[in-house]
Amino acid sequence: MGYDDSETEVVETYTPNFEAWISEFQEWQTRIGFDTTWLGDYTFDIKFDWDTAGEKIEFGDFEGMPKWERRMQIPQQNIRDAIISMVTVQGDTEFASVEQQNHLLDSAPTEYDRKSALRIMCEEQRHGWQMAYLLCTFFGEQGVREAMKLLERNSMANQNRDEDDRGRLLGSFNEPIDHWLDFFCFTHFIDRDGKFQLKMLSTSSFRPLAASMGPMLKEESFHLGTGANGLRRIVKQGVIPMAFLQKYINKWVSTGLDLFGTDESTSAQWAYVYGVKGRYDERESEVEATREHLNEESRMHYFNEIKAEMVRISKPRKDGEPELFIPSDKFNRGLGNYHGQKWTVHGEPFEGNDADWQVYLDSVLPTDEDEKILREEYLTQEWIQYREWKGN
């Protein structure tokens, strides 16, 4: 396969391994309940932006050497394994989100929201398609096996899954997205994490991976923008009380923070040593990386960004309504140093026994009763500001 130096190259020829994978992909679409007629004229293109990928390794122990463009150029098997792992995890999240969300298309509050969600699902599938292409094209039998596993795992939230299906690799992508409020929180918080992950891979020492990130980042911006705009339209409409909405923000922020991985992660350190995955601000930062705290640093950037976003989202709320906020990064964590600890949404140590803690959680996270109120009271009204679809 030849490379060129144009801004975006679209690849149209596939290897036999990838063509076999495409057949399995089409079966996956049927299995999860994604109607391919929804795609219209959308095509799953392989896109590379070689200009933004760079030619020299930008950080780590191989800094200054040419970026690797083929498997055999990668000097060590453990580095190849690290790259395969990064590609696999990224692809796994893309397909998982489609499994979580496609059932919502029949209940969209407006045609604008339905078309926006469908565009997101198409682009998420293209991103997964791109990752599978990298695996099948560059990493031999090992890559082909991992590409097939992308279609064998199934989000625990997928309504069409079998009981014996294996879950997706990351926790957020096994969480049910039961309604459109969940969808807007997911696209705002979890897709924003996706933007961070893509940007950290955009400087990768494996050039085809780095070159994949530019087009994916452009598409991802629409996904998280859909979430931010959706939450803002909910606030403007004023049907769902801010204190009620806050519970869903608390729920999705904590799982979003967990996506950055464990604190003091050795795998993140080695990925940096190999030049496989950089910092979020790798090209902008003028300070040397603290390799022992790479995940924590990325999480901090994310946390500060969503705090600033929530100020903007909260502004159009009705008079007398409380301001929305991002809960403490210590609250309700399932991973890292705060896992299993009791902290309030304001970052204060919780005083009380286990029963008291459960009562507190019910006051700050959605309960079954909240779900009932949401469905039977709020979502039966005009609960989100109307917006007209002006696209194709």
C-alpha positions in Angstrom: 0.0 0.0 0.0 1.5 3.4 -0.9 1.4 6.5 1.2 1.1 10.0 -0.1 1.5 13.4 1.5 -1.9 14.8 0.9 -3.9 16.1 3.8 -6.3 13.2 3.8 -5.8 9.9 1.9 -8.8 7.6 1.4 -7.9 4.0 1.0 -10.1 2.0 -1.3 -8.3 -1.3 -1.6 -8.4 -4.0 1.1 -6.5 -7.1 2.0 -8.3 -10.5 1.9 -8.1 -10.6 5.7 -10.0 -7.3 6.0 -12.5 -8.3 3.3 -13.3 -11.4 5.5 -13.6 -9.1 8.5 -16.1 -6.9 6.6 -18.4 -9.9 6.1 -18.3 -10.5 9.9 -19.0 -6.8 10.4 -22.1 -6.9 8.4 -23.3 -9.9 10.4 -22.6 -7.9 13.6 -24.8 -5.0 12.4 -27.7 -7.4 11.9 -27.1 -9.1 15.3 -27.2 -5.8 17.3 -30.3 -4.5 15.5 -28.7 -1.8 13.4 -30.7 -1.4 10.2 -28.3 -0.8 7.4 -30.9 1.1 5.4 -30.3 3.8 8.0 -26.9 4.4 6.5 -28.3 5.9 3.2 -25.3 6.8 1.1 -22.8 6.8 4.0 -19.7 4.8 3.3 -17.1 3.4 5.7 -13.9 4.9 4.2 -10.4 4.4 5.6 -9.0 7.9 6.1 -5.4 8.9 6.8 -4.0 12.4 7.4 -0.3 12.0 7.0 0.6 15.6 7.4 -0.6 15.8 11.0 0.9 12.4 11.8 4.5 13.6 11.7 7.5 11.7 10.5 9.8 11.5 13.6 9.0 9.9 16.9 8.1 12.8 19.2 8.7 11.5 22.7 10.0 8.5 24.7 13.2 6.5 24.3 13.0 6.4 20.5 12.5 10.2 20.1 13.9 11.6 16.9 13.9 8.3 15.0 11.6 7.8 12.0 8.0 6.8 12.9 7.3 3.1 12.2 5.1 2.5 9.2 5.1 -1.3 9.1 5.0 -4.0 11.7 8.6 -5.2 10.9 10.0 -1.8 11.5 8.8 -1.9 15.1 11.9 -3.0 17.0 10.4 -5.2 19.8 7.4 -7.6 20.1 6.3 -5.9 23.4 6.0 -2.6 21.5 3.9 -4.3 18.8 1.8 -5.8 21.6 1.3 -2.3 23.1 0.2 -0.8 19.8 -2.2 -3.7 19.1 -3.7 -3.2 22.6 -4.2 0.5 22.0 -5.9 -0.1 18.6 -8.0 -2.9 20.1 -9.3 -0.8 23.0 -10.1 2.1 20.7 -12.0 -0.1 18.3 -13.8 -1.8 21.1 -15.3 1.5 22.4 -16.5 2.5 18.9 -18.6 -0.6 18.3 -19.8 -0.7 21.9 -21.3 2.8 21.7 -23.4 1.8 18.7 -24.6 -1.3 20.6 -25.6 1.0 23.5 -27.4 3.6 21.5 -29.0 2.3 18.4 -32.3 1.4 20.1 -32.9 5.2 20.8 -33.5 6.1 17.2 -37.2 5.2 17.5 -37.8 7.5 20.4 -35.9 10.7 19.3 -37.4 13.9 20.7 -37.0 15.7 17.4 -35.9 14.8 13.9 -32.7 16.9 14.5 -31.8 14.6 17.4 -32.5 11.4 15.4 -30.4 12.5 12.5 -27.6 13.7 14.9 -27.5 10.4 16.7 -27.6 8.4 13.5 -24.6 10.4 12.2 -22.7 9.7 15.4 -23.5 5.9 15.1 -22.3 5.9 11.4 -19.0 7.7 12.4 -18.4 5.5 15.4 -18.7 2.4 13.1 -16.3 4.1 10.7 -13.8 4.6 13.5 -14.1 1.0 14.5 -13.8 0.0 10.8 -10.5 2.0 10.7 -9.1 0.3 13.8 -10.0 -3.1 12.4 -8.3 -2.2 9.2 -5.1 -1.3 11.0 -5.2 -4.6 12.9 -5.9 -6.8 9.8 -3.5 -4.9 7.5 -0.4 -4.3 9.7 -0.4 -7.0 12.4 -0.7 -10.4 10.7 -2.6 -13.2 12.3 -2.5 -11.6 15.8 -4.1 -8.5 14.4 -6.8 -10.5 12.5 -7.7 -12.3 15.7 -8.1 -9.1 17.6 -10.1 -7.5 14.8 -12.5 -10.4 14.9 -12.9 -10.1 18.7 -14.1 -6.5 18.2 -17.2 -8.1 16.8 -17.5 -11.0 19.2 -17.6 -8.9 22.4 -20.9 -7.2 23.0 -21.8 -4.4 25.3 -23.7 -5.6 28.4 -26.1 -2.7 27.7 -27.0 -4.0 24.2 -30.7 -5.0 24.2 -30.1 -7.7 21.6 -27.2 -9.5 23.4 -27.2 -13.1 24.4 -26.7 -14.0 28.0 -23.4 -15.6 27.4 -22.0 -12.6 25.4 -18.7 -11.2 26.7 -18.9 -7.5 27.8 -16.9 -4.7 26.3 -13.4 -3.9 27.6 -14.1 -0.6 29.4 -16.8 -0.1 32.0 -18.6 3.0 30.6 -19.3 1.0 27.4 -21.3 -1.6 29.3 -23.5 1.0 31.0 -27.1 1.1 29.8 -28.1 4.2 27.8 -31.8 3.9 28.5 -33.1 7.2 27.3 -32.1 10.4 25.6 -31.0 12.1 28.8 -28.4 9.3 29.2 -27.5 9.8 25.6 -26.7 13.5 26.0 -24.7 12.9 29.1 -22.8 10.0 27.4 -22.0 12.0 24.3 -20.9 15.0 26.4 -18.8 13.2 29.0 -17.8 9.9 27.5 -17.3 11.1 23.9 -15.2 14.0 25.4 -13.0 11.4 27.0 -12.8 9.8 23.5 -11.5 13.1 22.1 -8.7 13.0 24.8 -7.8 9.4 23.9 -7.7 10.2 20.2 -5.5 13.2 20.7 -3.1 11.2 22.9 -2.7 8.7 20.0 -2.4 11.4 17.4 1.4 11.7 18.2 1.9 7.9 18.2 5.2 6.4 17.0 3.2 4.0 14.8 2.5 6.4 11.9 -0.6 4.7 10.5 -2.2 5.0 13.9 -1.2 8.6 14.3 -2.5 9.3 10.8 -5.9 7.8 11.6 -6.5 10.2 14.4 -6.8 13.5 12.4 -10.0 12.5 10.5 -11.4 10.7 13.6 -10.9 13.8 15.8 -12.7 16.0 13.3 -15.7 13.6 13.4 -15.5 13.2 17.2 -16.0 17.0 17.7 -19.5 16.6 16.4 -20.2 13.8 18.9 -19.3 15.7 22.0 -20.8 18.9 20.6 -24.1 17.0 20.3 -23.9 16.2 24.0 -23.1 19.7 25.1 -25.9 21.2 22.9 -28.4 18.6 24.1 -27.7 19.4 27.7 -27.9 23.1 27.0 -31.3 22.7 25.3 -32.6 20.8 28.2 -31.5 23.5 30.6 -33.1 26.2 28.4 -36.4 24.3 28.2 -36.6 24.2 32.0 -38.9 21.1 32.3 -36.3 18.9 34.0 -35.3 20.5 37.3 -31.6 21.3 37.7 -31.3 19.2 40.9 -32.7 16.2 39.0 -30.4 16.7 36.1 -27.5 17.0 38.4 -28.0 13.4 39.5 -27.3 12.2 35.9 -24.3 14.4 35.6 -22.9 12.9 38.8 -23.5 9.4 37.4 -21.7 9.9 34.1 -18.8 12.1 35.3 -17.5 9.4 37.7 -17.5 6.7 35.0 -15.9 9.1 32.6 -13.0 9.8 35.0 -12.4 6.1 35.4 -11.8 5.8 31.6 -8.4 7.4 32.0 -7.1 4.3 33.9 -5.4 3.6 37.1 -3.2 6.1 38.9 0.6 5.7 38.6 -0.1 3.3 35.7 2.9 1.3 34.5 1.3 0.5 31.2 0.9 4.2 30.5 4.5 4.7 31.4 5.7 2.0 29.0 3.4 3.4 26.2 5.1 6.7 26.7 8.6 5.1 26.7 7.7 3.4 23.4 6.3 6.6 22.0 3.0 4.8 21.4 0.7 7.2 23.3 1.6 10.7 24.4 0.2 13.3 26.7 -3.0 15.2 25.8 -0.9 18.4 25.2 2.2 16.6 24.0 3.0 19.0 21.2 2.0 22.1 23.2 3.7 21.3 26.5 7.1 22.7 27.2 7.7 20.7 30.4 9.1 17.2 30.6 6.5 14.5 31.2 6.1 13.0 34.7 5.9 9.4 33.5 4.7 8.1 36.8 1.5 10.2 36.6 0.5 10.3 33.0 -3.1 9.1 33.6 -3.6 11.6 36.4 -2.4 14.4 34.2 -4.7 13.6 31.4 -7.6 13.2 33.8 -6.8 16.6 35.3 -7.0 18.2 31.8 -10.3 16.5 31.2 -11.7 17.4 34.6 -10.9 21.1 34.1 -12.4 21.1 30.6 -15.7 19.6 31.7 -15.9 22.0 34.6 -15.6 25.0 32.3 -18.1 23.4 29.9 -20.7 22.9 32.7 -20.5 26.6 33.6 -21.5 27.4 30.0 -24.2 24.7 29.9 -25.7 26.0 33.2 -26.0 29.6 32.3 -29.4 29.7 30.6 -31.2 28.0 33.6 -34.4 29.5 34.9 -34.2 32.0 37.8 -34.1 30.3 41.1 -32.7 27.0 39.8 -29.3 25.9 41.3 -26.2 26.0 39.1 -25.1 22.7 37.6 -21.6 21.6 38.6 -19.1 18.8 38.1 -18.8 16.5 41.1 -15.5 16.0 42.8 -13.1 13.6 41.1 -13.1 11.7 44.4 -16.8 10.9 44.3 -18.1 7.4 43.4 -14.9 6.2 41.7 -14.6 2.7 40.4 -10.9 2.9 39.6 -7.8 4.5 41.0 -6.8 5.8 44.3 -10.3 6.8 45.4 -11.9 3.5 44.5 -14.0 2.1 47.3 -13.7 5.3 49.4 -16.6 7.5 50.6 -16.4 11.1 49.4 -19.3 13.5 48.8 -19.9 15.2 45.4 -18.2 18.2 46.9 -15.0 16.3 47.7 -15.5 16.0 51.5 -15.0 12.8 53.4 -18.4 11.1 54.1 -19.2 10.6 57.8 -21.5 7.7 58.5 -22.0 4.0 58.2 -22.8 1.9 55.1 -26.5 2.4 55.4 -26.0 6.2 55.7 -23.8 6.1 52.6 -26.5 4.3 50.6 -29.0 7.0 51.6 -26.6 9.6 50.5 -25.9 7.9 47.1 -29.7 7.8 46.5 -29.8 11.5 47.1 -27.1 12.3 44.5 -27.4 9.5 41.9 -30.4 8.4 39.8 -32.6 5.9 41.6 -35.3 3.6 40.1 -37.9 6.1 41.4 -36.1 8.9 39.5 -36.1 6.8 36.4 -39.9 6.4 36.8 -40.4 10.1 37.3 -38.2 10.9 34.3 -40.2 8.6 32.0 -43.7 9.2 33.2 -43.5 12.9 34.0 -40.7 14.8 32.4 -40.2 12.9 29.1 -43.9 13.0 28.3 -43.6 16.8 28.0 -41.7 19.1 25.6 -38.6 18.5 27.7 -35.9 19.7 25.3 -35.7 22.9 23.3 -36.8 22.2 19.7 -34.2 22.4 17.0 -34.8 22.0 13.3 -32.7 19.7 11.2 -31.1 21.6 8.3 -28.8 19.0 7.0 -29.3 16.5 4.2 
